[in-house]
């Protein structure tokens, strides 16, 4: 993932990467180990950042047994601004990485403001 100077100045690396992954795909519930693998880090390195983001009302947590899942809290009063900041600085790359198992299914839309990625199939790559 690109490391834009603006995000690097505002957030530590792990927090920046967690925000980019969760805010660009806000409907996805991330299992802790899945998020760690996606970001190329260990689950233990994410725990403090995830706790801070949950405590700050930026992420939601739900548990299935002992398994914690995290996602962006779209009801947070700062969600639109944080999402906009991530979209403007990190771009579409984090969203596209969510679909890394099936990149041929990615659709990039540049309508209105920031680009978004969905899982609809309209383009098949080579």
PyMOL commands that place a pseudoatom at each C-alpha (Angstrom):
pseudoatom trace, name=CA, resn=UNK, resi=1, chain=A, elem=C, hetatm=0, pos=[0.000, 0.000, 0.000]
pseudoatom trace, name=CA, resn=UNK, resi=2, chain=A, elem=C, hetatm=0, pos=[1.229, 3.507, -0.713]
pseudoatom trace, name=CA, resn=UNK, resi=3, chain=A, elem=C, hetatm=0, pos=[2.300, 5.437, 2.355]
pseudoatom trace, name=CA, resn=UNK, resi=4, chain=A, elem=C, hetatm=0, pos=[1.154, 9.006, 1.605]
pseudoatom trace, name=CA, resn=UNK, resi=5, chain=A, elem=C, hetatm=0, pos=[2.920, 11.715, 3.607]
pseudoatom trace, name=CA, resn=UNK, resi=6, chain=A, elem=C, hetatm=0, pos=[-0.393, 13.123, 4.901]
pseudoatom trace, name=CA, resn=UNK, resi=7, chain=A, elem=C, hetatm=0, pos=[-1.504, 9.827, 6.438]
pseudoatom trace, name=CA, resn=UNK, resi=8, chain=A, elem=C, hetatm=0, pos=[1.998, 9.078, 7.705]
pseudoatom trace, name=CA, resn=UNK, resi=9, chain=A, elem=C, hetatm=0, pos=[2.003, 12.413, 9.524]
pseudoatom trace, name=CA, resn=UNK, resi=10, chain=A, elem=C, hetatm=0, pos=[-1.419, 11.834, 11.069]
pseudoatom trace, name=CA, resn=UNK, resi=11, chain=A, elem=C, hetatm=0, pos=[-1.413, 8.161, 12.007]
pseudoatom trace, name=CA, resn=UNK, resi=12, chain=A, elem=C, hetatm=0, pos=[1.120, 5.510, 13.039]
pseudoatom trace, name=CA, resn=UNK, resi=13, chain=A, elem=C, hetatm=0, pos=[1.652, 2.849, 10.356]
pseudoatom trace, name=CA, resn=UNK, resi=14, chain=A, elem=C, hetatm=0, pos=[-0.521, 0.126, 11.874]
pseudoatom trace, name=CA, resn=UNK, resi=15, chain=A, elem=C, hetatm=0, pos=[-3.411, 2.472, 12.658]
pseudoatom trace, name=CA, resn=UNK, resi=16, chain=A, elem=C, hetatm=0, pos=[-3.228, 3.998, 9.184]
pseudoatom trace, name=CA, resn=UNK, resi=17, chain=A, elem=C, hetatm=0, pos=[-3.376, 0.555, 7.579]
pseudoatom trace, name=CA, resn=UNK, resi=18, chain=A, elem=C, hetatm=0, pos=[-6.281, -0.575, 9.797]
pseudoatom trace, name=CA, resn=UNK, resi=19, chain=A, elem=C, hetatm=0, pos=[-8.220, 2.592, 8.945]
pseudoatom trace, name=CA, resn=UNK, resi=20, chain=A, elem=C, hetatm=0, pos=[-7.529, 2.211, 5.232]
pseudoatom trace, name=CA, resn=UNK, resi=21, chain=A, elem=C, hetatm=0, pos=[-8.728, -1.412, 5.215]
pseudoatom trace, name=CA, resn=UNK, resi=22, chain=A, elem=C, hetatm=0, pos=[-11.825, -0.882, 7.357]
pseudoatom trace, name=CA, resn=UNK, resi=23, chain=A, elem=C, hetatm=0, pos=[-12.990, 2.515, 6.127]
pseudoatom trace, name=CA, resn=UNK, resi=24, chain=A, elem=C, hetatm=0, pos=[-12.718, 1.708, 2.436]
pseudoatom trace, name=CA, resn=UNK, resi=25, chain=A, elem=C, hetatm=0, pos=[-14.808, -1.437, 2.892]
pseudoatom trace, name=CA, resn=UNK, resi=26, chain=A, elem=C, hetatm=0, pos=[-17.116, -0.406, 5.762]
pseudoatom trace, name=CA, resn=UNK, resi=27, chain=A, elem=C, hetatm=0, pos=[-19.655, -3.237, 5.463]
pseudoatom trace, name=CA, resn=UNK, resi=28, chain=A, elem=C, hetatm=0, pos=[-17.034, -5.965, 5.942]
pseudoatom trace, name=CA, resn=UNK, resi=29, chain=A, elem=C, hetatm=0, pos=[-16.610, -7.599, 9.358]
pseudoatom trace, name=CA, resn=UNK, resi=30, chain=A, elem=C, hetatm=0, pos=[-12.894, -8.434, 9.721]
pseudoatom trace, name=CA, resn=UNK, resi=31, chain=A, elem=C, hetatm=0, pos=[-11.816, -11.351, 11.891]
pseudoatom trace, name=CA, resn=UNK, resi=32, chain=A, elem=C, hetatm=0, pos=[-8.664, -10.341, 13.791]
pseudoatom trace, name=CA, resn=UNK, resi=33, chain=A, elem=C, hetatm=0, pos=[-6.418, -12.928, 12.115]
pseudoatom trace, name=CA, resn=UNK, resi=34, chain=A, elem=C, hetatm=0, pos=[-7.877, -12.153, 8.687]
pseudoatom trace, name=CA, resn=UNK, resi=35, chain=A, elem=C, hetatm=0, pos=[-7.164, -8.437, 9.086]
pseudoatom trace, name=CA, resn=UNK, resi=36, chain=A, elem=C, hetatm=0, pos=[-3.643, -9.162, 10.304]
pseudoatom trace, name=CA, resn=UNK, resi=37, chain=A, elem=C, hetatm=0, pos=[-2.960, -11.413, 7.321]
pseudoatom trace, name=CA, resn=UNK, resi=38, chain=A, elem=C, hetatm=0, pos=[-4.422, -8.835, 4.935]
pseudoatom trace, name=CA, resn=UNK, resi=39, chain=A, elem=C, hetatm=0, pos=[-2.166, -6.133, 6.389]
pseudoatom trace, name=CA, resn=UNK, resi=40, chain=A, elem=C, hetatm=0, pos=[0.888, -8.384, 6.527]
pseudoatom trace, name=CA, resn=UNK, resi=41, chain=A, elem=C, hetatm=0, pos=[1.313, -8.198, 10.287]
pseudoatom trace, name=CA, resn=UNK, resi=42, chain=A, elem=C, hetatm=0, pos=[0.593, -10.266, 13.395]
pseudoatom trace, name=CA, resn=UNK, resi=43, chain=A, elem=C, hetatm=0, pos=[-2.712, -10.207, 15.305]
pseudoatom trace, name=CA, resn=UNK, resi=44, chain=A, elem=C, hetatm=0, pos=[-0.890, -9.113, 18.456]
pseudoatom trace, name=CA, resn=UNK, resi=45, chain=A, elem=C, hetatm=0, pos=[0.393, -5.991, 16.692]
pseudoatom trace, name=CA, resn=UNK, resi=46, chain=A, elem=C, hetatm=0, pos=[-3.193, -4.985, 15.863]
pseudoatom trace, name=CA, resn=UNK, resi=47, chain=A, elem=C, hetatm=0, pos=[-4.820, -5.460, 19.251]
pseudoatom trace, name=CA, resn=UNK, resi=48, chain=A, elem=C, hetatm=0, pos=[-3.849, -2.121, 20.811]
pseudoatom trace, name=CA, resn=UNK, resi=49, chain=A, elem=C, hetatm=0, pos=[-4.812, -0.150, 17.689]
pseudoatom trace, name=CA, resn=UNK, resi=50, chain=A, elem=C, hetatm=0, pos=[-8.133, -1.968, 17.320]
pseudoatom trace, name=CA, resn=UNK, resi=51, chain=A, elem=C, hetatm=0, pos=[-8.976, -1.367, 20.987]
pseudoatom trace, name=CA, resn=UNK, resi=52, chain=A, elem=C, hetatm=0, pos=[-8.212, 2.344, 20.633]
pseudoatom trace, name=CA, resn=UNK, resi=53, chain=A, elem=C, hetatm=0, pos=[-10.337, 2.611, 17.482]
pseudoatom trace, name=CA, resn=UNK, resi=54, chain=A, elem=C, hetatm=0, pos=[-13.243, 0.731, 19.121]
pseudoatom trace, name=CA, resn=UNK, resi=55, chain=A, elem=C, hetatm=0, pos=[-12.964, 2.845, 22.296]
pseudoatom trace, name=CA, resn=UNK, resi=56, chain=A, elem=C, hetatm=0, pos=[-12.918, 5.972, 20.115]
pseudoatom trace, name=CA, resn=UNK, resi=57, chain=A, elem=C, hetatm=0, pos=[-16.126, 4.967, 18.336]
pseudoatom trace, name=CA, resn=UNK, resi=58, chain=A, elem=C, hetatm=0, pos=[-14.444, 4.597, 14.945]
pseudoatom trace, name=CA, resn=UNK, resi=59, chain=A, elem=C, hetatm=0, pos=[-14.752, 0.801, 14.744]
pseudoatom trace, name=CA, resn=UNK, resi=60, chain=A, elem=C, hetatm=0, pos=[-17.400, -1.615, 15.994]
pseudoatom trace, name=CA, resn=UNK, resi=61, chain=A, elem=C, hetatm=0, pos=[-16.642, -4.980, 17.562]
pseudoatom trace, name=CA, resn=UNK, resi=62, chain=A, elem=C, hetatm=0, pos=[-18.761, -8.104, 17.721]
pseudoatom trace, name=CA, resn=UNK, resi=63, chain=A, elem=C, hetatm=0, pos=[-17.884, -11.494, 19.121]
pseudoatom trace, name=CA, resn=UNK, resi=64, chain=A, elem=C, hetatm=0, pos=[-18.797, -14.950, 17.940]
pseudoatom trace, name=CA, resn=UNK, resi=65, chain=A, elem=C, hetatm=0, pos=[-17.743, -17.094, 20.848]
pseudoatom trace, name=CA, resn=UNK, resi=66, chain=A, elem=C, hetatm=0, pos=[-14.221, -15.926, 21.580]
pseudoatom trace, name=CA, resn=UNK, resi=67, chain=A, elem=C, hetatm=0, pos=[-13.582, -14.643, 18.047]
pseudoatom trace, name=CA, resn=UNK, resi=68, chain=A, elem=C, hetatm=0, pos=[-13.572, -10.837, 17.715]
pseudoatom trace, name=CA, resn=UNK, resi=69, chain=A, elem=C, hetatm=0, pos=[-14.722, -9.220, 14.461]
pseudoatom trace, name=CA, resn=UNK, resi=70, chain=A, elem=C, hetatm=0, pos=[-14.236, -5.549, 13.605]
pseudoatom trace, name=CA, resn=UNK, resi=71, chain=A, elem=C, hetatm=0, pos=[-15.732, -3.152, 11.084]
pseudoatom trace, name=CA, resn=UNK, resi=72, chain=A, elem=C, hetatm=0, pos=[-16.045, 0.572, 10.531]
pseudoatom trace, name=CA, resn=UNK, resi=73, chain=A, elem=C, hetatm=0, pos=[-18.746, 2.232, 12.623]
pseudoatom trace, name=CA, resn=UNK, resi=74, chain=A, elem=C, hetatm=0, pos=[-20.646, 3.968, 9.846]
pseudoatom trace, name=CA, resn=UNK, resi=75, chain=A, elem=C, hetatm=0, pos=[-22.811, 5.661, 12.473]
pseudoatom trace, name=CA, resn=UNK, resi=76, chain=A, elem=C, hetatm=0, pos=[-19.820, 7.455, 13.957]
pseudoatom trace, name=CA, resn=UNK, resi=77, chain=A, elem=C, hetatm=0, pos=[-20.017, 11.238, 13.543]
pseudoatom trace, name=CA, resn=UNK, resi=78, chain=A, elem=C, hetatm=0, pos=[-16.470, 11.225, 12.102]
pseudoatom trace, name=CA, resn=UNK, resi=79, chain=A, elem=C, hetatm=0, pos=[-16.978, 8.340, 9.658]
pseudoatom trace, name=CA, resn=UNK, resi=80, chain=A, elem=C, hetatm=0, pos=[-17.657, 10.481, 6.559]
pseudoatom trace, name=CA, resn=UNK, resi=81, chain=A, elem=C, hetatm=0, pos=[-14.647, 12.703, 7.196]
pseudoatom trace, name=CA, resn=UNK, resi=82, chain=A, elem=C, hetatm=0, pos=[-12.274, 9.836, 7.959]
pseudoatom trace, name=CA, resn=UNK, resi=83, chain=A, elem=C, hetatm=0, pos=[-13.514, 7.903, 4.928]
pseudoatom trace, name=CA, resn=UNK, resi=84, chain=A, elem=C, hetatm=0, pos=[-12.982, 10.979, 2.768]
pseudoatom trace, name=CA, resn=UNK, resi=85, chain=A, elem=C, hetatm=0, pos=[-9.473, 11.457, 4.132]
pseudoatom trace, name=CA, resn=UNK, resi=86, chain=A, elem=C, hetatm=0, pos=[-8.579, 7.826, 3.446]
pseudoatom trace, name=CA, resn=UNK, resi=87, chain=A, elem=C, hetatm=0, pos=[-10.101, 7.986, -0.044]
pseudoatom trace, name=CA, resn=UNK, resi=88, chain=A, elem=C, hetatm=0, pos=[-8.180, 11.156, -0.879]
pseudoatom trace, name=CA, resn=UNK, resi=89, chain=A, elem=C, hetatm=0, pos=[-4.831, 9.971, 0.455]
pseudoatom trace, name=CA, resn=UNK, resi=90, chain=A, elem=C, hetatm=0, pos=[-4.694, 6.166, 0.272]
pseudoatom trace, name=CA, resn=UNK, resi=91, chain=A, elem=C, hetatm=0, pos=[-6.946, 5.981, -2.775]
pseudoatom trace, name=CA, resn=UNK, resi=92, chain=A, elem=C, hetatm=0, pos=[-8.628, 2.882, -4.079]
pseudoatom trace, name=CA, resn=UNK, resi=93, chain=A, elem=C, hetatm=0, pos=[-5.711, 0.530, -3.316]
pseudoatom trace, name=CA, resn=UNK, resi=94, chain=A, elem=C, hetatm=0, pos=[-7.002, -0.726, 0.073]
pseudoatom trace, name=CA, resn=UNK, resi=95, chain=A, elem=C, hetatm=0, pos=[-10.432, -1.420, -1.398]
pseudoatom trace, name=CA, resn=UNK, resi=96, chain=A, elem=C, hetatm=0, pos=[-8.971, -3.353, -4.271]
pseudoatom trace, name=CA, resn=UNK, resi=97, chain=A, elem=C, hetatm=0, pos=[-6.831, -5.417, -1.886]
pseudoatom trace, name=CA, resn=UNK, resi=98, chain=A, elem=C, hetatm=0, pos=[-9.999, -6.608, -0.148]
pseudoatom trace, name=CA, resn=UNK, resi=99, chain=A, elem=C, hetatm=0, pos=[-10.865, -8.369, -3.382]
pseudoatom trace, name=CA, resn=UNK, resi=100, chain=A, elem=C, hetatm=0, pos=[-7.376, -9.826, -3.820]
pseudoatom trace, name=CA, resn=UNK, resi=101, chain=A, elem=C, hetatm=0, pos=[-8.710, -13.391, -3.979]
pseudoatom trace, name=CA, resn=UNK, resi=102, chain=A, elem=C, hetatm=0, pos=[-10.945, -12.476, -6.925]
pseudoatom trace, name=CA, resn=UNK, resi=103, chain=A, elem=C, hetatm=0, pos=[-9.460, -9.301, -8.491]
pseudoatom trace, name=CA, resn=UNK, resi=104, chain=A, elem=C, hetatm=0, pos=[-11.255, -9.968, -11.766]
pseudoatom trace, name=CA, resn=UNK, resi=105, chain=A, elem=C, hetatm=0, pos=[-14.503, -9.241, -9.922]
pseudoatom trace, name=CA, resn=UNK, resi=106, chain=A, elem=C, hetatm=0, pos=[-13.490, -5.716, -8.913]
pseudoatom trace, name=CA, resn=UNK, resi=107, chain=A, elem=C, hetatm=0, pos=[-15.429, -2.760, -10.243]
pseudoatom trace, name=CA, resn=UNK, resi=108, chain=A, elem=C, hetatm=0, pos=[-14.002, 0.709, -9.816]
pseudoatom trace, name=CA, resn=UNK, resi=109, chain=A, elem=C, hetatm=0, pos=[-16.448, 3.599, -9.874]
pseudoatom trace, name=CA, resn=UNK, resi=110, chain=A, elem=C, hetatm=0, pos=[-15.303, 7.206, -10.158]
pseudoatom trace, name=CA, resn=UNK, resi=111, chain=A, elem=C, hetatm=0, pos=[-18.779, 8.702, -9.888]
pseudoatom trace, name=CA, resn=UNK, resi=112, chain=A, elem=C, hetatm=0, pos=[-19.124, 12.025, -8.060]
pseudoatom trace, name=CA, resn=UNK, resi=113, chain=A, elem=C, hetatm=0, pos=[-16.246, 12.088, -5.554]
pseudoatom trace, name=CA, resn=UNK, resi=114, chain=A, elem=C, hetatm=0, pos=[-13.830, 9.414, -4.435]
pseudoatom trace, name=CA, resn=UNK, resi=115, chain=A, elem=C, hetatm=0, pos=[-13.394, 6.112, -6.236]
pseudoatom trace, name=CA, resn=UNK, resi=116, chain=A, elem=C, hetatm=0, pos=[-15.023, 3.040, -4.724]
pseudoatom trace, name=CA, resn=UNK, resi=117, chain=A, elem=C, hetatm=0, pos=[-14.642, -0.662, -5.326]
pseudoatom trace, name=CA, resn=UNK, resi=118, chain=A, elem=C, hetatm=0, pos=[-17.408, -3.236, -5.225]
pseudoatom trace, name=CA, resn=UNK, resi=119, chain=A, elem=C, hetatm=0, pos=[-17.566, -6.928, -5.917]
pseudoatom trace, name=CA, resn=UNK, resi=120, chain=A, elem=C, hetatm=0, pos=[-19.799, -6.714, -9.005]
pseudoatom trace, name=CA, resn=UNK, resi=121, chain=A, elem=C, hetatm=0, pos=[-18.486, -8.369, -12.155]
pseudoatom trace, name=CA, resn=UNK, resi=122, chain=A, elem=C, hetatm=0, pos=[-18.414, -6.095, -15.187]
pseudoatom trace, name=CA, resn=UNK, resi=123, chain=A, elem=C, hetatm=0, pos=[-14.852, -6.507, -16.372]
pseudoatom trace, name=CA, resn=UNK, resi=124, chain=A, elem=C, hetatm=0, pos=[-12.835, -9.663, -16.794]
pseudoatom trace, name=CA, resn=UNK, resi=125, chain=A, elem=C, hetatm=0, pos=[-9.086, -9.106, -16.834]
pseudoatom trace, name=CA, resn=UNK, resi=126, chain=A, elem=C, hetatm=0, pos=[-6.683, -10.848, -19.201]
for i in range(1, 126): cmd.bond("trace and resi %d" % i, "trace and resi %d" % (i + 1))
show_as sticks, trace
zoom trace
